[in-house]
């Protein structure tokens, strides 16, 4: 079961909401604001799972997920994309990149918790 979750989200409001939700349910939480920070944080903190926004400045969530999958040290960390992008093509691309889940915004707390518990 995932105990340490990295939240990658450029919106401070969404980042704080996810952090409060997960920490309040017993998870250890690390935070990053974009793909570059996420890749640096993963090497430092070794999370059990990652909740990754897609639309972020600099390296977006799709590119960061691809980079994680391409690295032997991080390829097995499950990534759940949490995004406002709700097109079938976006979901298909996320799956092709190896994302273990895809949650569209707005989401409920239950959607986040059930996805994290399923990892």
C-alpha positions as CSV (number, residue, x, y, z in Angstrom):
1,X,0.0,0.0,0.0
2,X,1.2,3.5,-0.9
3,X,2.2,5.4,2.3
4,X,4.2,8.3,0.8
5,X,2.6,10.3,-1.9
6,X,4.2,13.0,-4.1
7,X,1.7,15.7,-5.1
8,X,2.7,17.5,-8.3
9,X,0.4,20.5,-8.9
10,X,1.1,24.1,-9.9
11,X,-2.2,25.4,-8.3
12,X,-1.5,26.3,-4.7
13,X,-5.2,25.8,-3.9
14,X,-5.3,22.3,-5.4
15,X,-1.9,21.3,-3.9
16,X,-3.1,22.4,-0.4
17,X,-6.4,20.5,-0.8
18,X,-4.7,17.3,-1.8
19,X,-2.0,17.7,0.9
20,X,-4.7,18.2,3.6
21,X,-6.8,15.3,2.4
22,X,-3.9,12.8,2.1
23,X,-2.1,13.9,5.3
24,X,-5.5,13.7,7.2
25,X,-5.8,10.1,6.0
26,X,-2.4,9.1,7.3
27,X,-0.3,9.5,4.2
28,X,3.2,11.1,4.2
29,X,3.1,13.9,1.6
30,X,5.8,15.6,-0.5
31,X,5.0,18.5,-2.8
32,X,6.2,19.7,-6.2
33,X,4.9,22.6,-8.4
34,X,6.0,21.3,-11.8
35,X,7.5,18.4,-13.7
36,X,11.1,19.4,-13.1
37,X,10.6,19.7,-9.4
38,X,8.8,16.4,-9.4
39,X,11.7,14.5,-11.0
40,X,14.2,16.1,-8.5
41,X,11.9,15.2,-5.6
42,X,11.3,11.6,-6.7
43,X,15.1,11.0,-6.6
44,X,15.3,12.6,-3.1
45,X,12.1,11.3,-1.4
46,X,11.4,8.0,-3.2
47,X,7.6,8.2,-2.9
48,X,5.3,5.2,-3.2
49,X,3.0,6.9,-5.6
50,X,2.6,10.2,-7.5
51,X,-0.5,12.4,-8.1
52,X,0.5,14.4,-11.2
53,X,-1.3,17.4,-12.7
54,X,-0.9,17.6,-16.5
55,X,-1.2,21.4,-17.3
56,X,1.8,22.9,-15.6
57,X,4.4,25.5,-16.7
58,X,7.7,24.1,-17.9
59,X,7.6,20.3,-18.0
60,X,4.0,19.2,-18.0
61,X,2.6,16.1,-16.4
62,X,2.7,14.0,-19.5
63,X,6.4,14.8,-20.1
64,X,7.3,14.2,-16.4
65,X,5.4,10.8,-16.5
66,X,7.3,9.8,-19.6
67,X,10.6,10.8,-18.0
68,X,9.8,8.7,-14.9
69,X,8.9,5.7,-17.0
70,X,12.2,6.0,-18.9
71,X,14.3,5.9,-15.8
72,X,15.1,2.5,-14.3
73,X,15.0,3.9,-10.8
74,X,11.6,5.5,-11.0
75,X,9.7,3.4,-13.7
76,X,7.8,1.3,-11.1
77,X,6.4,4.3,-9.1
78,X,2.7,4.5,-10.0
79,X,1.5,7.8,-11.4
80,X,-2.1,9.0,-11.2
81,X,-2.8,11.9,-13.5
82,X,-5.1,14.5,-11.9
83,X,-6.2,17.0,-14.5
84,X,-8.8,19.2,-16.0
85,X,-8.1,17.5,-19.4
86,X,-11.0,15.2,-19.9
87,X,-10.8,14.3,-23.5
88,X,-10.6,10.6,-24.5
89,X,-7.4,11.3,-26.4
90,X,-5.8,12.7,-23.2
91,X,-6.8,9.7,-21.2
92,X,-5.5,7.3,-23.9
93,X,-2.2,9.2,-24.0
94,X,-1.9,9.1,-20.2
95,X,-2.4,5.3,-20.3
96,X,0.2,4.9,-23.2
97,X,2.7,6.8,-21.0
98,X,2.1,4.3,-18.2
99,X,-0.2,6.2,-15.8
100,X,-2.0,3.9,-13.4
101,X,-5.0,6.2,-13.1
102,X,-6.6,9.3,-14.5
103,X,-8.8,11.6,-12.4
104,X,-10.5,14.6,-13.9
105,X,-11.1,17.9,-12.1
106,X,-13.3,18.7,-10.3
107,X,-12.8,15.6,-8.3
108,X,-14.2,14.3,-5.0
109,X,-12.1,13.4,-2.0
110,X,-13.4,9.8,-2.3
111,X,-12.1,9.6,-5.9
112,X,-8.6,10.6,-4.8
113,X,-8.6,8.3,-1.7
114,X,-10.0,5.2,-3.6
115,X,-7.5,5.7,-6.4
116,X,-4.6,6.0,-3.9
117,X,-5.7,3.0,-1.9
118,X,-6.0,0.9,-5.1
119,X,-2.3,1.5,-6.0
